[in-house]
Amino acid sequence: MHTSSESRTRFMEACRLWIALALLLNPGVLWAGATDGPDAVPVLGGADRSAGVLGPLRHSEVVFMYAASDEAYQAYGATFVGWGGAHTAEQVQRHHDLGARCTGSMWCLTAGAENIHKDPKLRAACAIDIEGHPVEVPWLFDHTHEGTKSYFGCTNHPDFQDLCRQRVHQVMAGGADGLHVDDHLGTAGAAWWQGGGFCDYCMKGFRAYLKDHATREQLQQAGVERVDEFDYRSLVRKYATTRQEYRKVQHQIPLMGLFLQFHAEAAAEHTRQLGQLAAEVVGRPVLLSANACLPNKTHTHVVKYLTHVICEVGQNASAGTSRLDHAIEAYELVASLGKPMAATASGHDWAFVKQNDCDELVRFWIALAYAHGQRFMVPHPQRQWCFSNERGTHWYAAPIEAYAPVYRFIRANADCFDGFEAIDMKDHRPDAPTNVLVTARRRSGSNEVVLHVLNRDYDSQAKRMRPLSNVEVSVKRSLISPTKPQARLLSCDEPAQQVDLSQGKDAVSVRIPQLRLWTLVVLE
Ligand SMILES: [Zn+2]
């Protein structure tokens, strides 16, 4: 382990290199999240490949969701805190002294009931429905002030945008490394699911969007003669004049697909601008993340502007390891969008873990995320959010001794994670026993391949994986071509060992003597 001053020195050197490289590559842009599109390489993408330079999240990163104690960070080997907690210079310094990057976080959901009640400007900057009434955030039903509810802010309205900008100034005042934006959809969330998105600013923005995105046929079919004079509310009122009616027929109204797309793109642009502001506030490039709930498609629009995604990914805890499709879809989607993710499980999953004390299942989720090239955030030692219909919000204090060894294993073997890319195996699934899950990752431009072999044979009574012996995994020769006759086996609960490869005409096979949870097979 490095001492605190050593790691700090290394950290600061890396920061200086990173900043210098960023400004050299793109002197006009201070913001690390800027890209030309979903497939473009981030401005600082090249930095990740240079040893010691800190760019976007690396694969081996150990991410805390919220701030924690020094002892917890040290126990886990923390490198990043993703969801705020470093709003002051002192907090930023504390994280840097421990070798961890940190963030400020703000939200775009609402100005808050009290502010809305007291400030007429903010009251006029809420998302409104087709009747002109403000739209309340349903899950904040108990957050009211003297009868005023918590209404969605309109992220297309200059006065609510000003409030969001003030929040960025506040949370980046300490010079944090990144900005995290929660509820990034803003008024788009109200438009997609709550009947909102109809203020004058939204209408003005939609007119501009139609000019660029609607075909002549789409406009003709909707009866739009002159886009410049078009007010979507007049068309909507032919179908529905109240929010209640509107929510029943919303998806039958012409141009609705474009209307929702406009809102999602406008919210994404708003998030991009907040990231740019954060960089201006601290005077250097910053990371930018949002709570983009993938694989939900509404949340994909913003990803092109982010350096990474931080979100909840449901793990179907009550089904043990039998229903992983949703999590794997989220991990593969974010990889296809070209951005790294740090995930946590849902509030329901954590409530299940707290109630059933099933820490082995959580260790499996950690392995599953990393095996797919993503990160699973450290289960918080004091306050991991749980939610159940019976108990509502409550908290899980995740025992450090149950989870820290997995993260220490990842940090100790960072070389087997960083710089690797997924090998597409859709047409050539590796041969392995039914209850074994295998992914393969290759170091770019080399023969080096790491197979992530996961035991998913979960015994829900014993709350343990059933250990498997002599697990044979075969991968097609067309996918891998190791030059060494042996493989290294690494796992967090057994000493490293070497085993001979069996080289057939069509496939390379390896036998793992004992598979408990997760073994890395390193082929060179
Ligand atoms: Zn609006």
Boltz pocket constraint, residues with backbone or C-beta under 6 A from the ligand:
constraints:
  - pocket:
      binder: B
      contacts: [[A, 126], [A, 127], [A, 128], [A, 154], [A, 155], [A, 156], [A, 157], [A, 187], [A, 197], [A, 198], [A, 199], [A, 200], [A, 201], [A, 202]]
      max_distance: 6.0
